[in-house]
Amino acid sequence: MKNLYSELPNGYQESIQKGLRAMRYFSRNMSFGAGTEEERIGRLKKEIESADAIVIGAGAGLSTAAGLTYSGERFERYFFDFANRYGIRDIYSGGFYPFPDEETRWAWWARHIYYNRYIDAPKPVYGKLLNLIKDRDYFAITTNVDHQFQRAGFDKKRLFYTQGDYGLFQSVNPSLQKTYDNEEWVMKAMEAQGFVKDADGVYQVPEDGRIAMRIPSDLIPKCPDDGRGVTMNLRADDSFVEDEGWHRASAAYSDFLRRHEKLHVLYLELGVGANTPGIIKFSFWQYTKENPNAFYACINKDEAYCPEEIADQAVCMDVDIGEALRKLF
């Protein structure tokens, strides 16, 4: 079957190709930056103010800095019952747990989705980032699936979520290349478990602590087109649905890069780890290497580095992202 979007530019595949090229080109000699923290902040601030365009690349570290942690207090508050019964120790690993039935599995996923997609991040890191670059020509690519860029007010036409969205379902039928909004279902499933809204409209565990670990059978989500089961629209294998919105965003990203490829571009990497480095980190290195007018910046606690080959065009900051953004104002 012909791909309906084959005529569109594919920024996702282009980035992966750039990442693969970077792996072949760069040595393993890494630079961790030079100068004091104050000097690095000053240099990055100058780049933000003078760049013709800013490309933001965001990974899980950005959401972690914003307080959307997958373990600790948040997990213990909202998933304590699953932890006690099944020995699950964090939100991430719980997504792979072999629950005994669909009612329990979808009760878990309703909470998993809600507390990572339908609430604002505890810390205003995304808002600080927007205030820093909102008057600049920017585009953001992210492997995060929590939708926090849009919740903070970023222009959705300048965003590309490469790995999916917690707010979308897809059919288990691979021939249906469509996604479905799940917000209405999530809210019903939260209420069915006994969660109650607080004064801010956020679902909380009731005072008596009594919540259910199962949802009614008739609330198990089904595909509205074929009545079959659904799964999360998260890139795990080749069954991931790249819907129309995904392809439009991928094309917009490609177009943005093409229009600015020889200009003064700041590639600002925030919290990208080692799970999928080829999409953002490695491609940013390669884009910087190919454009003498480009500049690469990495803010990432414990993982801030770049190849020595682009060290003169880069600044790396091993600091908390929220703290760095505060100092950049």
ChimeraX attribute file (.defattr): number of C-alpha atoms within 10 A of each C-alpha:
attribute: neighborCount
match mode: 1-to-1
recipient: residues
	/A:1	4
	/A:2	5
	/A:3	6
	/A:4	10
	/A:5	14
	/A:6	9
	/A:7	8
	/A:8	14
	/A:9	18
	/A:10	20
	/A:11	25
	/A:12	23
	/A:13	13
	/A:14	16
	/A:15	22
	/A:16	18
	/A:17	17
	/A:18	20
	/A:19	23
	/A:20	16
	/A:21	16
	/A:22	21
	/A:23	16
	/A:24	8
	/A:25	12
	/A:26	18
	/A:27	11
	/A:28	11
	/A:29	9
	/A:30	15
	/A:31	18
	/A:32	17
	/A:33	21
	/A:34	14
	/A:35	10
	/A:36	10
	/A:37	15
	/A:38	11
	/A:39	12
	/A:40	18
	/A:41	20
	/A:42	14
	/A:43	16
	/A:44	23
	/A:45	16
	/A:46	12
	/A:47	21
	/A:48	21
	/A:49	14
	/A:50	14
	/A:51	19
	/A:52	17
	/A:53	25
	/A:54	25
	/A:55	21
	/A:56	22
	/A:57	23
	/A:58	23
	/A:59	25
	/A:60	20
	/A:61	22
	/A:62	26
	/A:63	25
	/A:64	19
	/A:65	23
	/A:66	21
	/A:67	17
	/A:68	22
	/A:69	20
	/A:70	19
	/A:71	14
	/A:72	11
	/A:73	11
	/A:74	16
	/A:75	20
	/A:76	17
	/A:77	12
	/A:78	19
	/A:79	22
	/A:80	16
	/A:81	17
	/A:82	18
	/A:83	16
	/A:84	11
	/A:85	9
	/A:86	12
	/A:87	12
	/A:88	19
	/A:89	18
	/A:90	18
	/A:91	24
	/A:92	14
	/A:93	11
	/A:94	21
	/A:95	14
	/A:96	10
	/A:97	13
	/A:98	11
	/A:99	14
	/A:100	8
	/A:101	10
	/A:102	16
	/A:103	18
	/A:104	20
	/A:105	20
	/A:106	23
	/A:107	22
	/A:108	24
	/A:109	19
	/A:110	21
	/A:111	22
	/A:112	21
	/A:113	21
	/A:114	20
	/A:115	21
	/A:116	21
	/A:117	20
	/A:118	20
	/A:119	17
	/A:120	19
	/A:121	23
	/A:122	13
	/A:123	15
	/A:124	14
	/A:125	24
	/A:126	24
	/A:127	18
	/A:128	17
	/A:129	20
	/A:130	16
	/A:131	15
	/A:132	17
	/A:133	17
	/A:134	14
	/A:135	9
	/A:136	15
	/A:137	14
	/A:138	20
	/A:139	23
	/A:140	22
	/A:141	23
	/A:142	25
	/A:143	22
	/A:144	22
	/A:145	24
	/A:146	26
	/A:147	21
	/A:148	23
	/A:149	24
	/A:150	14
	/A:151	17
	/A:152	18
	/A:153	13
	/A:154	21
	/A:155	15
	/A:156	14
	/A:157	13
	/A:158	18
	/A:159	22
	/A:160	27
	/A:161	21
	/A:162	21
	/A:163	19
	/A:164	25
	/A:165	22
	/A:166	23
	/A:167	22
	/A:168	19
	/A:169	24
	/A:170	26
	/A:171	27
	/A:172	17
	/A:173	14
	/A:174	12
	/A:175	10
	/A:176	14
	/A:177	14
	/A:178	18
	/A:179	22
	/A:180	17
	/A:181	13
	/A:182	17
	/A:183	18
	/A:184	8
	/A:185	13
	/A:186	23
	/A:187	16
	/A:188	13
	/A:189	25
	/A:190	23
	/A:191	15
	/A:192	18
	/A:193	20
	/A:194	18
	/A:195	22
	/A:196	16
	/A:197	14
	/A:198	11
	/A:199	6
	/A:200	6
	/A:201	9
	/A:202	14
	/A:203	21
	/A:204	15
	/A:205	17
	/A:206	13
	/A:207	8
	/A:208	6
	/A:209	13
	/A:210	12
	/A:211	17
	/A:212	15
	/A:213	18
	/A:214	17
	/A:215	23
	/A:216	14
	/A:217	12
	/A:218	8
	/A:219	15
	/A:220	17
	/A:221	21
	/A:222	17
	/A:223	19
	/A:224	11
	/A:225	10
	/A:226	11
	/A:227	10
	/A:228	12
	/A:229	15
	/A:230	19
	/A:231	17
	/A:232	22
	/A:233	24
	/A:234	20
	/A:235	16
	/A:236	10
	/A:237	7
	/A:238	7
	/A:239	16
	/A:240	19
	/A:241	23
	/A:242	21
	/A:243	18
	/A:244	14
	/A:245	13
	/A:246	20
	/A:247	21
	/A:248	19
	/A:249	23
	/A:250	25
	/A:251	20
	/A:252	21
	/A:253	25
	/A:254	19
	/A:255	16
	/A:256	18
	/A:257	19
	/A:258	11
	/A:259	10
	/A:260	14
	/A:261	17
	/A:262	14
	/A:263	15
	/A:264	18
	/A:265	27
	/A:266	26
	/A:267	29
	/A:268	23
	/A:269	25
	/A:270	27
	/A:271	23
	/A:272	26
	/A:273	17
	/A:274	9
	/A:275	10
	/A:276	13
	/A:277	16
	/A:278	20
	/A:279	25
	/A:280	28
	/A:281	27
	/A:282	24
	/A:283	23
	/A:284	29
	/A:285	28
	/A:286	23
	/A:287	22
	/A:288	21
	/A:289	21
	/A:290	13
	/A:291	15
	/A:292	14
	/A:293	16
	/A:294	27
	/A:295	27
	/A:296	27
	/A:297	26
	/A:298	27
	/A:299	25
	/A:300	24
	/A:301	17
	/A:302	12
	/A:303	18
	/A:304	23
	/A:305	20
	/A:306	26
	/A:307	18
	/A:308	17
	/A:309	17
	/A:310	21
	/A:311	19
	/A:312	12
	/A:313	19
	/A:314	28
	/A:315	26
	/A:316	24
	/A:317	25
	/A:318	17
	/A:319	16
	/A:320	19
	/A:321	24
	/A:322	21
	/A:323	11
	/A:324	17
	/A:325	18
	/A:326	12
	/A:327	12
	/A:328	18
	/A:329	11
